[in-house]
Amino acid sequence: MVANIGRTDRIIRILIGLALIALVFVGPRTPWGWIGLVPLLTAFISFCPLYALLGIRTKS
């Protein structure tokens, strides 16, 4: 697993992940908000399996 997520991509993923998880506690309170764990996890490990399959690399 070689890191393939750059700094800007990581920040965006963290913000999106936190926003989705917030849906579990406020707003519509839907369990779909737990999907926010996926972008958070990929941001913290700096690796996205989908990027690897598609040959995308945002890390310079």
C-alpha positions in Angstrom: 0.0 0.0 0.0 1.8 3.1 -1.3 0.3 6.4 -0.2 -1.8 7.9 -3.1 -3.7 10.7 -1.4 -2.3 14.2 -1.3 -2.7 16.8 1.4 -5.6 18.7 -0.2 -7.4 15.5 -0.9 -6.9 14.4 2.7 -8.4 17.6 4.0 -11.4 17.4 1.8 -12.0 13.7 2.8 -11.8 14.6 6.5 -14.3 17.4 6.1 -16.7 15.3 4.1 -16.3 12.4 6.5 -17.0 14.6 9.6 -20.0 16.2 7.8 -21.5 12.7 7.1 -20.9 11.5 10.6 -22.6 14.6 11.9 -25.8 13.4 10.2 -25.9 10.6 12.7 -26.2 13.0 15.6 -27.9 16.1 14.2 -30.2 16.7 11.3 -32.1 13.8 9.9 -30.3 11.4 12.3 -30.0 8.7 9.7 -27.6 5.7 10.0 -26.4 6.4 6.5 -24.1 9.0 8.1 -21.7 6.2 9.2 -20.6 6.0 5.6 -18.5 9.0 6.6 -16.1 6.6 8.2 -14.8 5.5 4.8 -13.4 8.9 3.7 -12.0 9.4 7.2 -10.2 6.1 7.2 -8.8 6.6 3.7 -7.6 10.1 4.7 -5.9 8.9 7.8 -4.1 6.0 6.1 -3.4 8.2 3.0 -4.4 5.3 0.7 -7.5 4.9 -1.4 -8.1 1.5 -2.9 -10.3 2.9 -5.7 -7.6 5.4 -6.7 -5.2 2.4 -6.8 -7.5 0.5 -9.2 -8.0 3.5 -11.4 -4.3 4.5 -11.4 -5.1 7.9 -9.8 -2.5 9.5 -7.5 -3.0 13.0 -5.9 0.2 12.8 -3.9 3.1 14.4 -5.5 
